[in-house]
């Protein structure tokens, strides 16, 4: 009888330990945690440090809040004076609202890259070669 209680106690304790390990998350200083509970956004974004979530029910998305540098692939374009040019660029961006970055856009890094490429082509088309060279 006592042996069965000890075995049951050990099983419950090990189950609780596994649950606690699955629920414990650490968010780094430069990140914010966006929690989706059953697909719905939780009201507040988690600050850096130790946080707990409900395993299986919650999903934690960590968003980097640092300034990110991203190269833009070389773009071929025709200037306003019909000269073909090839332009490289680098973009710098920073996420301001972590919840919007996760919920409003499917992949915010890809979206920023595509927007930069589109803007670069547009600027090339509106400029003269002399303006681009200067």
C-alpha positions, 0 to 999 in steps of 0.5 A, a space after each residue: 500500500 505504501 509502495 503504491 502511494 510512493 510510486 503514485 507520488 513520484 509519477 505525479 511529481 515527475 509529471 508536474 516537473 515536465 509540465 513546469 519545464 514545458 511552461 517555462 520560457 525565457 525572453 531575452 532583453 532585446 526580444 518581446 514575447 507575443 502569446 497566442 492562446 488557441 490562436 487568439 492574441 493575448 492582451 499584453 506583450 511579454 516583457 524580457 525575463 522569465 515567463 510562464 505559458 500554458 503548454 499546448 494551449 499557448 504559443 509564444 512568438 519571440 520578436 527581435 526588437 533590435 535594428 536589423 540590417 538586410 541586404 536588398 538584392 541588386 535591382 536592374 532598372 531603367 532611369 527616366 533618361 532611358 539608361 539601364 542601371 544596376 543598384 545594390 542597397 542595404 535597409 535598416 529597420 526596427 520593429 516598433 509593435 511586436 504584436 502587429 509584426 506577428 498578427 498583421 503580417 505573415 512574414 514581416 521580414 519578407 514583407 520589408 524586403 519586398 517593399 524595399 525592392 519595390 521602392 528601389 525600382 520606383 526611385 530608379 524609374 523616377 530619377 535621372 542617371 546624374 541624380 543616381 550617380 550623385 
